């Protein structure tokens, strides 16, 4: 079964390093472009490869420390406004403290710089680090919003999945007593009248309930068809020759997967909504298709008064496939009502 993946976005060291690498690279690139096309005071020959490397490494370290601090603040279980204030104030403070340190390191590797130019580099470094602090603060806010939205989406999907499963279990529990009551009445009529048929009926009934009480969320098509055949045998005893199922199953799909009770729900739905008598027998067609689906169809012969139902069977099936497997159950209705269920090759 396809599981919902957890978000890869987290406020951890790895995320801090990735963001620092990207932003520092962009910052140095634009700074280098500025040197080429910008000021007259700083000429291109004075911007050596070592200067570029120093700037990149210093920006990388500053960004990483800023992100580490900002992430640490937002991981705390403080109030929202308190975290916003401390993150902003803290990043500015860290930028101010680190600025003279990295300016001196830059000067250490560039001792030929004049004093006035060195002082300007200190001021420029401070401004640059303050800009970096705001970049870190705003990007962290965006990061936090994205993580929160993803967590909310995952939680909603989890709750929806639990709701679908609960409705599925409720559907089975609702089906079993009603179906058992009718089946026992039929069995009571067969005992003493046709004991052999009663024995076969009981065997099929046992197979059906053994299948429905399993807790698997997925089964093979072969197992599902065996269950359908047991169910169909009971319906044939009830309706006689007026009820038929015709199969056209490619054996290569036997080990493909399908949700349990999917086909039975469609057969039950057809029986519930269509007239079945000597004049209008009901034939249900179950066939695999080249699109890796299994199709259940029947000619529409509607009842005047349709049996009341909760209407959750087919809708539940559609939602379960969409939510758990991101696959669509196709429903078409003209003179023929048809439902195509995806067959899953790999879980």
Backbone torsions as a table, in degrees:
resi	resn	phi	psi	omega
1	UNK	NA	142.4	179.1
2	UNK	-74.9	124.5	179.6
3	UNK	-98.1	153.5	175.4
4	UNK	-78.5	125.4	-177.4
5	UNK	-78.9	144.8	175.3
6	UNK	-72.9	154.6	179.8
7	UNK	-65.7	137.2	175.8
8	UNK	-83.1	-9.2	-179.3
9	UNK	-86.4	113.4	177.6
10	UNK	-142.0	154.6	179.8
11	UNK	-85.0	73.5	-177.4
12	UNK	-126.7	-178.5	-177.4
13	UNK	-62.3	-38.4	-177.7
14	UNK	-63.7	-44.5	178.5
15	UNK	-64.5	-40.6	178.7
16	UNK	-60.9	-42.7	-179.1
17	UNK	-67.3	-42.6	179.5
18	UNK	-60.7	-47.9	179.9
19	UNK	-63.4	-39.7	-179.9
20	UNK	-64.1	-43.5	179.5
21	UNK	-60.4	-45.5	-176.6
22	UNK	-67.9	-49.7	-175.3
23	UNK	-68.2	-39.7	179.4
24	UNK	-64.9	-37.9	177.3
25	UNK	-63.6	-44.5	178.0
26	UNK	-64.2	-41.0	-177.6
27	UNK	-63.6	-46.3	179.3
28	UNK	-65.5	-37.6	179.3
29	UNK	-60.4	-49.4	-178.9
30	UNK	-68.8	-32.7	176.9
31	UNK	-66.0	-40.3	179.2
32	UNK	-65.7	-39.6	176.2
33	UNK	-62.7	-38.8	177.7
34	UNK	-63.6	-38.4	177.3
35	UNK	-61.9	-38.4	-175.9
36	UNK	-72.7	-46.2	-172.5
37	UNK	-105.0	-1.9	-172.2
38	UNK	-99.3	-111.5	-167.9
39	UNK	-67.4	156.0	177.8
40	UNK	-90.9	-21.2	-175.5
41	UNK	-70.5	-36.6	-177.5
42	UNK	-104.8	111.2	-177.4
43	UNK	-90.6	159.2	-174.6
44	UNK	-62.1	-33.9	-176.6
45	UNK	-69.3	-18.6	178.4
46	UNK	-84.1	-13.1	179.8
47	UNK	-95.0	89.4	-178.1
48	UNK	-83.8	169.2	178.1
49	UNK	-60.2	-38.8	-179.2
50	UNK	-63.7	-35.3	176.8
51	UNK	-64.3	-42.1	179.6
52	UNK	-63.5	-42.7	179.7
53	UNK	-63.3	-42.6	179.9
54	UNK	-62.1	-44.6	179.0
55	UNK	-62.1	-42.7	-179.8
56	UNK	-62.8	-47.2	-177.8
57	UNK	-65.7	-42.5	-179.6
58	UNK	-64.7	-42.6	176.9
59	UNK	-62.8	-39.9	-180.0
60	UNK	-62.0	-45.2	-179.6
61	UNK	-66.8	-42.7	178.6
62	UNK	-61.8	-46.9	179.7
63	UNK	-61.6	-43.9	-178.8
64	UNK	-62.0	-43.6	178.9
65	UNK	-66.2	-38.1	177.8
66	UNK	-65.3	-44.7	178.7
67	UNK	-65.0	-41.3	178.4
68	UNK	-58.6	-44.4	179.3
69	UNK	-65.7	-47.0	-177.1
70	UNK	-63.7	-43.0	178.8
71	UNK	-63.7	-39.9	179.4
72	UNK	-60.1	-42.3	179.7
73	UNK	-63.9	-45.7	-175.9
74	UNK	-74.5	-16.1	174.6
75	UNK	-79.3	-17.8	180.0
76	UNK	-70.4	150.0	-179.4
77	UNK	-91.0	46.6	176.0
78	UNK	-88.5	173.9	175.7
79	UNK	-64.6	154.5	-175.5
80	UNK	-60.1	-47.6	-178.0
81	UNK	-67.2	-35.3	178.4
82	UNK	-64.3	-42.8	179.3
83	UNK	-65.0	-41.4	178.5
84	UNK	-60.0	-45.8	-177.7
85	UNK	-66.7	-47.9	-178.2
86	UNK	-66.1	-36.5	178.9
87	UNK	-65.2	-43.1	179.2
88	UNK	-66.3	-50.1	-178.6
89	UNK	-63.7	-41.4	-177.5
90	UNK	-67.1	-42.9	-179.8
91	UNK	-64.9	-38.3	176.4
92	UNK	-63.8	-43.4	179.5
93	UNK	-62.7	-44.2	179.3
94	UNK	-63.0	-40.7	179.7
95	UNK	-63.1	-41.9	-179.9
96	UNK	-65.9	-41.9	-178.8
97	UNK	-66.6	-40.9	-175.9
98	UNK	-78.2	-22.9	-173.4
99	UNK	-57.6	-52.6	-179.7
100	UNK	-65.3	-31.1	-179.7
101	UNK	-62.5	-50.6	-177.5
102	UNK	-74.5	-25.8	174.8
103	UNK	-65.6	-40.9	177.8
104	UNK	-66.1	-37.0	177.3
105	UNK	-63.7	-42.2	177.8
106	UNK	-61.6	-43.5	179.3
107	UNK	-65.0	-34.1	-179.9
108	UNK	-61.2	-36.6	179.9
109	UNK	-89.6	-5.2	178.1
110	UNK	-133.1	64.4	-174.7
111	UNK	-68.2	-16.5	-177.3
112	UNK	-77.8	-8.4	-179.1
113	UNK	-66.0	140.2	177.4
114	UNK	-69.2	157.9	-174.8
115	UNK	-62.2	-43.5	-179.1
116	UNK	-64.8	-36.7	177.1
117	UNK	-70.0	-35.5	177.1
118	UNK	-63.4	-42.1	178.4
119	UNK	-63.9	-38.8	177.5
120	UNK	-64.8	-37.3	178.6
121	UNK	-63.6	-36.0	178.0
122	UNK	-63.2	-45.5	179.7
123	UNK	-65.4	-43.7	179.3
124	UNK	-63.0	-39.3	178.0
125	UNK	-62.3	-40.1	178.3
126	UNK	-64.0	-46.0	178.7
127	UNK	-61.7	-42.2	-179.9
128	UNK	-60.7	-45.4	-178.6
129	UNK	-67.5	-32.9	175.1
130	UNK	-66.2	-39.9	175.9
131	UNK	-61.9	-43.6	178.4
132	UNK	-61.3	-37.6	-179.9
133	UNK	-63.6	-39.6	178.1
134	UNK	-70.2	-36.7	176.5
135	UNK	-61.3	-44.7	179.4
136	UNK	-63.9	-44.6	-178.1
137	UNK	-62.1	-49.5	-177.5
138	UNK	-68.0	-39.7	179.0
139	UNK	-68.0	-34.5	176.9
140	UNK	-66.8	-40.0	176.3
141	UNK	-59.2	-45.1	178.1
142	UNK	-62.6	-40.2	178.8
143	UNK	-60.8	-45.1	-179.7
144	UNK	-64.0	-41.1	179.5
145	UNK	-63.4	-43.6	179.1
146	UNK	-62.8	-44.4	179.2
147	UNK	-62.0	-43.9	179.4
148	UNK	-61.5	-43.1	179.6
149	UNK	-64.8	-39.9	178.8
150	UNK	-66.6	-41.4	178.6
151	UNK	-64.4	-39.2	177.2
152	UNK	-64.1	-42.6	178.8
153	UNK	-63.5	-44.0	179.3
154	UNK	-63.7	-39.5	179.3
155	UNK	-66.4	-41.3	177.7
156	UNK	-63.0	-40.5	178.1
157	UNK	-65.7	-39.3	178.7
158	UNK	-63.8	-44.8	179.5
159	UNK	-64.9	-38.5	178.6
160	UNK	-65.7	-40.4	178.6
161	UNK	-63.1	-41.6	178.4
162	UNK	-65.3	-37.5	178.1
163	UNK	-64.8	-41.7	178.9
164	UNK	-62.9	-44.1	-179.4
165	UNK	-65.0	-39.7	178.9
166	UNK	-63.2	-42.0	178.8
167	UNK	-67.3	-34.2	177.9
168	UNK	-65.4	-44.1	178.3
169	UNK	-66.2	-39.6	178.0
170	UNK	-63.3	-37.3	178.3
171	UNK	-63.4	-43.3	178.8
172	UNK	-65.1	-42.7	-179.0
173	UNK	-66.9	-33.3	177.5
174	UNK	-71.3	-38.9	-178.1
175	UNK	-67.0	-43.6	-171.0
176	UNK	-59.1	-51.4	-180.0
177	UNK	-62.3	-43.3	-179.3
178	UNK	-64.3	-46.7	-179.4
179	UNK	-66.1	-39.5	179.9
180	UNK	-64.1	-41.0	-179.5
181	UNK	-60.7	-48.0	179.7
182	UNK	-65.9	-38.3	-178.8
183	UNK	-66.7	-40.5	179.4
184	UNK	-66.3	-35.9	176.1
185	UNK	-63.4	-42.6	178.0
186	UNK	-64.6	-43.2	-179.9
187	UNK	-63.2	-39.4	178.7
188	UNK	-61.7	-36.4	178.9
189	UNK	-71.4	-26.1	-178.6
190	UNK	-83.2	-31.6	-177.6
191	UNK	-64.9	126.6	-178.6
192	UNK	88.5	-22.4	178.0
193	UNK	-97.0	-43.5	177.3
194	UNK	-148.8	85.3	-174.0
195	UNK	-63.6	-33.8	179.9
196	UNK	-66.6	-42.5	178.1
197	UNK	-68.1	-35.2	177.2
198	UNK	-62.9	-39.7	178.5
199	UNK	-64.0	-45.6	178.4
200	UNK	-62.7	-39.2	-179.9
201	UNK	-62.7	-43.7	-179.9
202	UNK	-65.2	-37.7	178.2
203	UNK	-64.3	-44.8	178.2
204	UNK	-64.8	-40.6	179.2
205	UNK	-62.9	-40.3	177.8
206	UNK	-63.6	-41.8	179.0
207	UNK	-63.7	-39.6	-179.6
208	UNK	-63.1	-48.5	-177.1
209	UNK	-71.7	-30.6	175.6
210	UNK	-65.1	-35.8	-180.0
211	UNK	-74.0	-40.8	-174.7
212	UNK	-73.1	-24.2	-178.4
213	UNK	-86.4	-3.1	177.3
214	UNK	-70.4	152.7	-175.9
215	UNK	-101.6	10.7	-179.2
216	UNK	-69.8	140.6	175.3
217	UNK	-92.7	-6.6	-179.0
218	UNK	-147.1	147.7	179.5
219	UNK	-147.8	170.4	178.2
220	UNK	-83.7	157.1	178.7
221	UNK	-62.5	-37.2	179.5
222	UNK	-59.7	-45.0	178.9
223	UNK	-65.7	-40.1	179.7
224	UNK	-65.4	-38.5	179.2
225	UNK	-68.6	-34.7	175.4
226	UNK	-63.5	-41.2	176.9
227	UNK	-63.3	-43.6	179.6
228	UNK	-61.3	-39.8	-179.8
229	UNK	-64.3	-39.7	177.2
230	UNK	-63.8	-43.0	178.5
231	UNK	-64.5	-42.6	-179.0
232	UNK	-63.5	-36.3	178.7
233	UNK	-61.6	-38.2	177.3
234	UNK	-66.6	-41.2	-179.2
235	UNK	-67.4	-33.0	178.7
236	UNK	-67.2	-34.7	176.0
237	UNK	-66.7	-36.4	-179.0
238	UNK	-73.2	-42.6	-173.6
239	UNK	-106.7	-8.4	179.8
240	UNK	67.4	-141.4	-178.3
241	UNK	-74.9	-2.9	179.6
242	UNK	-79.4	-7.4	180.0
243	UNK	-126.2	127.9	-179.9
244	UNK	-141.5	151.9	171.5
245	UNK	-126.2	127.0	176.6
246	UNK	-109.9	129.1	-176.5
247	UNK	-106.8	144.6	170.4
248	UNK	-142.1	80.6	-172.2
249	UNK	-110.0	123.0	173.6
250	UNK	-77.9	124.7	-174.4
251	UNK	-61.7	-21.5	-179.3
252	UNK	-65.2	-15.8	-179.8
253	UNK	-93.8	0.8	-175.3
254	UNK	-56.7	-37.5	-177.4
255	UNK	-96.1	5.9	171.1
256	UNK	-70.7	161.3	-174.8
257	UNK	-105.4	153.3	-179.8
258	UNK	-151.7	156.6	177.8
259	UNK	-74.3	137.3	-178.8
260	UNK	-59.8	145.4	174.3
261	UNK	69.8	8.3	179.6
262	UNK	-63.2	-52.2	-176.3
263	UNK	-69.1	-36.9	179.9
264	UNK	-62.6	-38.3	178.5
265	UNK	-61.9	-38.8	-179.5
266	UNK	-70.5	-37.4	177.1
267	UNK	-66.9	-44.9	178.4
268	UNK	-61.3	-39.1	178.7
269	UNK	-62.2	-41.2	179.0
270	UNK	-65.4	-41.4	179.2
271	UNK	-65.3	-39.0	-176.4
272	UNK	-66.8	-35.7	-169.4
273	UNK	-105.1	-1.6	-176.8
274	UNK	-123.4	147.9	176.7
275	UNK	-70.4	135.2	176.2
276	UNK	-131.5	108.9	176.5
277	UNK	-155.5	-173.7	-177.1
278	UNK	-62.0	-35.9	-177.7
279	UNK	-79.5	-32.4	-178.1
280	UNK	-130.7	76.1	176.2
281	UNK	-66.0	154.6	-178.7
282	UNK	-108.3	124.9	174.8
283	UNK	-116.7	126.6	178.3
284	UNK	-108.1	132.2	-178.7
285	UNK	-106.8	127.5	176.7
286	UNK	-121.3	117.0	-174.8
287	UNK	-144.8	144.0	173.0
288	UNK	-83.7	153.5	-178.6
289	UNK	-121.4	169.0	178.7
290	UNK	-73.5	-7.5	179.4
291	UNK	-91.8	16.7	-177.7
292	UNK	59.7	43.5	175.5
293	UNK	-130.9	165.4	171.9
294	UNK	-120.2	130.5	-172.6
295	UNK	-109.8	130.1	176.1
296	UNK	-116.7	122.3	-175.3
297	UNK	-142.4	157.5	175.5
298	UNK	-158.2	151.0	174.7
299	UNK	-67.6	137.0	-178.1
300	UNK	-79.3	121.8	175.0
301	UNK	-136.8	76.4	-166.8
302	UNK	-65.6	146.4	173.6
303	UNK	-77.3	152.5	176.1
304	UNK	-68.8	-45.5	177.0
305	UNK	-117.4	103.5	-179.3
306	UNK	-75.2	141.7	177.8
307	UNK	-60.5	140.2	178.3
308	UNK	-68.5	144.6	178.3
309	UNK	-154.2	167.0	-178.7
310	UNK	-78.4	-18.1	178.6
311	UNK	70.9	20.4	-176.8
312	UNK	-100.0	-12.8	-174.1
313	UNK	-61.5	-63.7	-177.3
314	UNK	-68.9	-41.5	178.8
315	UNK	-61.9	-39.1	178.6
316	UNK	-64.2	-41.6	180.0
317	UNK	-62.3	-44.6	179.7
318	UNK	-61.9	-45.4	-178.3
319	UNK	-66.3	-39.5	-178.4
320	UNK	-64.1	-43.3	178.9
321	UNK	-66.2	-40.0	-178.4
322	UNK	-68.3	-42.1	-175.2
323	UNK	-76.7	-48.9	-171.9
324	UNK	-84.3	-26.9	-175.5
325	UNK	-125.2	-3.5	-177.1
326	UNK	55.4	41.5	178.5
327	UNK	-125.1	152.0	-176.8
328	UNK	-105.0	134.4	169.3
329	UNK	-89.2	123.3	-174.6
330	UNK	-94.7	129.5	-180.0
331	UNK	-121.4	126.2	175.7
332	UNK	-127.1	147.1	-176.7
333	UNK	-148.9	112.1	170.3
334	UNK	-130.7	-113.1	169.7
335	UNK	-79.8	-19.0	179.6
336	UNK	-119.1	133.6	174.4
337	UNK	-95.9	123.6	-175.7
338	UNK	-135.7	141.0	176.6
339	UNK	-129.9	128.3	176.6
340	UNK	-109.8	124.2	-179.3
341	UNK	-107.3	130.3	177.9
342	UNK	-64.4	139.1	172.3
343	UNK	-100.2	130.8	-170.7
344	UNK	-102.2	120.1	-176.9
345	UNK	-82.1	-42.4	-178.4
346	UNK	-126.5	136.3	179.1
347	UNK	-93.1	NA	NA
